[in-house]
Amino acid sequence: MKLGYDLALEQVQKLVMTPELRQAIQLLQFTSQELNEYLEKQIEENPLLELENSTKDYENIDDYVDEKEEIDWKEYIGKDDDVSYRPQVDKNAKEYSFDNFISYSPSLKDELFFQLNVLEISKEERKIGEILIENIDENGYLMASVEQVAKDFRVNPKKVENVLSIIQGFEPTGVGARNLKECLLLQIRKDKNKSPKVEIIINHYLEDIAYNRLSKIAKELDMDIDEVQEACDYIKTLEPKPGRCFSSEEQVKYITPDATIECIDGEYIIILNDVTGPRLNINNFYKELLQKGKDAKATEYLTKKLNSAMWIIKSIEQRRMTIYKVIESILKFQKDFFEIGEKGLKPLTLSEVAEDIEMHESTVSRATNGKYVQTPKGLYELKFFFSSGFATDGGEISSISIKSIIKDLIERENPKKPYSDQKISDILKAKGINISRRTVAKYRDELEIPSSTVRRRY
């Protein structure tokens, strides 16, 4: 075998992940929030990039006045000489003011501080009350111990207990409790129509209520089962989290859909949301500067930034088209869902959509990751439309459709004789859907529906 250092040409095919290709893949995988954050950073770094804006910005007010069509006000007023008719003003019509739309709503602590400040108590008690309120969480429960607060203030724990009892009398009822039991007891304290056994049940049988062990409670308290059922129904009307009636703006999370599907004249139309994938432009000032090309270094720098900007714009547009094609394919496969809801959902895989739009499966996966679509049936993540299925007598049915059927069966069941998982499995088999009892139990847990033992009413 001859060994040497000869030069030879050879053709080889291989996939090279260029920085541009990596960027395009990354942009496709981004959620709308991540994309907007990424574009903000790119606009800061690249002077040639700017967001598309329909309204033109004017640096000088004179430029704006010159472009406006001049109005001959004398001629305009002269056309309104006829004062014989004036439209009647409806004095009953409601007038809306922006002052009516209050963006701020008081928090739980704000409400408690307000109630504390109107009380006639000593400065020391007010200070203790402020510390106690600061230690109440968003659900209305006291997180600090009375002993610790008493130690910090170097006072008798009984004084802290007295201030706490004052706070526990504030609205909402049940606030300032240290546990669920105390919270419920605070709420029933003022109710004179309650059953005398309710307090005993709350003190000793909360866990049994959770597991619907009403027979045990009736036997130990020597009560009728109907009376226990009535007492438990009353307890379930109480508020376990008194603080949640105050909305926390930090916890409210809104989803902006990447696209909207609307039914217009019986035809479904896909509208992409420009907010989730904003359109970009090249800045005119730098474009003109590049065309003049007086400074070689400046031209080289701007050319580099222009190429980068053009690639980002191209990647954003490609992302929009990919999402559009994926949604269009989903719409074609899942048309029954848009007509009749979740029961019409069919089994669908990423590979089927990828084959339909002639793209790779990984591309479809990235396009559906964290993307949402607003439909006539509600707001859904694109991954919602992909699910496994089961063979039935009439074809295949998706797991989501089966969950919807199970939910409907449980909603229509006799509460005194609820369906067991085996009974639900038998009913589904009678309909041609062959799934086991374990699968029914799994789907029921995913729907957060308790077992038949807990659902039973006496």
Backbone hydrogen bonds, N-H to C=O, Kabsch-Sander energy under -0.5 kcal/mol:
donor,donor_aa,acceptor,acceptor_aa,energy
12,V,10,E,-0.5
14,K,12,V,-0.5
16,V,14,K,-0.6
17,M,15,L,-0.5
18,T,16,V,-1.4
22,R,18,T,-2.4
23,Q,19,P,-2.1
24,A,20,E,-2.2
25,I,21,L,-2.2
26,Q,22,R,-2.4
27,L,23,Q,-2.5
28,L,24,A,-1.7
29,Q,25,I,-1.5
30,F,26,Q,-1.3
35,L,31,T,-2.7
36,N,32,S,-2.2
37,E,33,Q,-2.1
38,Y,34,E,-2.3
39,L,35,L,-2.7
40,E,36,N,-2.1
41,K,37,E,-1.7
42,Q,38,Y,-2.1
43,I,39,L,-2.7
44,E,40,E,-1.6
45,E,41,K,-1.8
46,N,42,Q,-2.8
49,L,46,N,-1.2
50,E,281,N,-1.7
52,E,279,R,-2.6
63,D,60,N,-0.6
64,Y,60,N,-1.1
65,V,61,I,-2.1
66,D,62,D,-2.5
67,E,63,D,-1.5
68,K,64,Y,-1.2
73,W,71,I,-1.2
76,Y,72,D,-2.2
77,I,73,W,-2.7
78,G,74,K,-2.1
79,K,75,E,-1.0
80,D,77,I,-1.7
81,D,78,G,-0.8
83,V,81,D,-1.0
90,D,88,Q,-0.5
91,K,89,V,-0.9
93,A,90,D,-1.1
96,Y,94,K,-0.5
100,N,97,S,-1.6
101,F,98,F,-1.0
102,I,100,N,-1.1
103,S,101,F,-0.5
111,E,107,S,-1.9
112,L,108,L,-2.1
113,F,109,K,-2.9
114,F,110,D,-2.1
115,Q,111,E,-1.9
116,L,112,L,-2.1
117,N,113,F,-2.4
118,V,114,F,-1.0
119,L,116,L,-1.3
121,I,119,L,-1.1
126,R,122,S,-2.2
127,K,123,K,-2.3
128,I,124,E,-2.3
129,G,125,E,-2.6
130,E,126,R,-2.3
131,I,127,K,-2.0
132,L,128,I,-2.4
133,I,129,G,-2.5
134,E,130,E,-2.2
135,N,131,I,-1.1
136,I,133,I,-1.7
137,D,135,N,-0.5
137,D,141,Y,-2.7
140,G,137,D,-1.8
142,L,177,A,-2.7
143,M,135,N,-2.9
149,V,145,S,-1.9
150,A,146,V,-2.5
151,K,147,E,-2.1
152,D,148,Q,-2.3
153,F,149,V,-2.0
154,R,150,A,-0.9
155,V,150,A,-2.2
159,K,156,N,-1.5
160,V,156,N,-1.1
161,E,157,P,-2.3
162,N,158,K,-1.9
163,V,159,K,-1.9
164,L,160,V,-2.6
165,S,161,E,-2.3
166,I,162,N,-1.4
167,I,163,V,-2.1
168,Q,164,L,-2.5
169,G,166,I,-1.1
170,F,167,I,-2.0
174,G,168,Q,-0.6
175,V,172,P,-1.7
176,G,140,G,-2.6
177,A,140,G,-0.7
177,A,174,G,-1.0
183,C,179,N,-2.1
184,L,180,L,-2.4
185,L,181,K,-2.2
186,L,182,E,-2.2
187,Q,183,C,-1.2
188,I,184,L,-1.5
189,R,185,L,-0.8
191,D,188,I,-0.8
192,K,190,K,-0.9
194,K,191,D,-0.6
198,V,195,S,-1.6
201,I,197,K,-2.4
202,I,198,V,-2.5
203,N,199,E,-2.1
204,H,200,I,-2.0
205,Y,201,I,-2.7
209,I,205,Y,-1.8
210,A,206,L,-1.9
211,Y,207,E,-1.5
212,N,209,I,-1.2
213,R,208,D,-3.0
214,L,212,N,-1.6
217,I,213,R,-1.3
218,A,214,L,-2.8
219,K,215,S,-2.2
220,E,216,K,-2.4
221,L,217,I,-2.3
222,D,218,A,-0.6
223,M,218,A,-2.4
228,V,224,D,-2.0
229,Q,225,I,-2.4
230,E,226,D,-2.2
231,A,227,E,-2.1
232,C,228,V,-2.6
233,D,229,Q,-2.3
234,Y,230,E,-1.8
235,I,231,A,-2.2
236,K,232,C,-2.1
237,T,233,D,-0.6
237,T,234,Y,-1.0
238,L,235,I,-1.3
243,G,139,N,-2.5
244,R,241,K,-1.6
245,C,242,P,-0.8
246,F,243,G,-1.7
247,S,245,C,-0.6
249,E,247,S,-0.7
251,Q,248,S,-1.1
252,V,248,S,-0.9
253,K,251,Q,-0.5
254,Y,252,V,-0.5
256,T,254,Y,-0.6
258,D,372,Y,-2.3
259,A,372,Y,-1.1
260,T,271,I,-2.6
261,I,374,Q,-3.4
262,E,260,T,-0.6
262,E,269,I,-2.6
264,I,262,E,-0.8
264,I,267,E,-3.2
265,D,263,C,-0.5
267,E,264,I,-1.6
269,I,262,E,-3.3
271,I,260,T,-2.9
271,I,269,I,-0.5
272,L,270,I,-0.5
273,N,258,D,-2.4
274,D,272,L,-0.6
277,G,273,N,-0.8
281,N,50,E,-3.3
283,N,48,L,-2.7
287,K,283,N,-1.8
288,E,284,N,-2.4
289,L,285,F,-2.0
290,L,286,Y,-2.1
291,Q,287,K,-1.7
292,K,288,E,-1.9
293,G,289,L,-1.9
296,A,294,K,-0.6
299,T,295,D,-2.4
300,E,296,A,-2.3
301,Y,297,K,-2.3
302,L,298,A,-2.8
303,T,299,T,-2.4
304,K,300,E,-1.9
305,K,301,Y,-2.1
306,L,302,L,-2.4
307,N,303,T,-2.3
308,S,304,K,-1.8
309,A,305,K,-2.6
310,M,306,L,-2.9
311,W,307,N,-1.9
312,I,308,S,-1.9
313,I,309,A,-2.4
314,K,310,M,-2.3
315,S,311,W,-2.5
316,I,312,I,-2.5
317,E,313,I,-2.1
318,Q,314,K,-2.3
319,R,315,S,-2.3
320,R,316,I,-2.2
321,M,317,E,-2.2
322,T,318,Q,-2.3
323,I,319,R,-2.4
324,Y,320,R,-2.3
325,K,321,M,-2.5
326,V,322,T,-2.3
327,I,323,I,-2.5
328,E,324,Y,-2.5
329,S,325,K,-2.2
330,I,326,V,-2.5
331,L,327,I,-2.6
332,K,328,E,-1.5
333,F,329,S,-2.2
334,Q,330,I,-3.1
335,K,332,K,-0.6
337,F,334,Q,-0.8
338,F,334,Q,-1.0
339,E,335,K,-0.7
340,I,336,D,-2.9
341,G,337,F,-2.1
344,G,341,G,-1.9
345,L,342,E,-1.6
348,L,387,S,-1.6
353,V,349,T,-1.4
354,A,350,L,-2.8
355,E,351,S,-2.4
356,D,352,E,-1.7
357,I,353,V,-2.3
358,E,354,A,-0.6
359,M,354,A,-2.6
364,V,360,H,-1.6
365,S,361,E,-2.1
366,R,362,S,-2.2
367,A,363,T,-2.2
368,T,364,V,-1.5
369,N,365,S,-0.8
370,G,368,T,-0.6
371,K,368,T,-1.1
373,V,380,Y,-3.0
374,Q,259,A,-2.6
375,T,373,V,-0.6
375,T,378,G,-2.6
378,G,375,T,-1.7
380,Y,373,V,-2.4
382,L,371,K,-2.5
383,K,368,T,-0.5
384,F,381,E,-1.9
385,F,382,L,-1.2
386,F,383,K,-1.4
387,S,348,L,-0.7
387,S,385,F,-0.6
390,F,397,I,-2.7
392,T,395,G,-3.2
393,D,432,G,-0.8
395,G,392,T,-1.3
397,I,390,F,-2.1
398,S,345,L,-1.2
399,S,388,S,-2.1
402,I,398,S,-1.7
403,K,399,S,-2.2
404,S,400,I,-2.0
405,I,401,S,-1.9
406,I,402,I,-2.6
407,K,403,K,-2.5
408,D,404,S,-2.0
409,L,405,I,-2.3
410,I,406,I,-2.2
411,E,407,K,-2.1
412,R,408,D,-1.5
413,E,410,I,-0.7
417,K,414,N,-1.4
424,I,420,S,-2.3
425,S,421,D,-2.2
426,D,422,Q,-2.2
427,I,423,K,-2.3
428,L,424,I,-2.4
429,K,425,S,-2.1
430,A,426,D,-1.9
431,K,427,I,-1.0
432,G,429,K,-1.3
433,I,428,L,-3.1
434,N,391,A,-0.7
434,N,432,G,-0.8
435,I,433,I,-1.2
440,V,436,S,-1.8
441,A,437,R,-2.4
442,K,438,R,-2.3
443,Y,439,T,-2.6
444,R,440,V,-2.6
445,D,441,A,-2.1
446,E,442,K,-2.0
447,L,443,Y,-1.6
448,E,445,D,-1.3
449,I,444,R,-2.4
455,R,451,S,-2.0
456,R,452,S,-1.3
457,R,415,P,-2.4
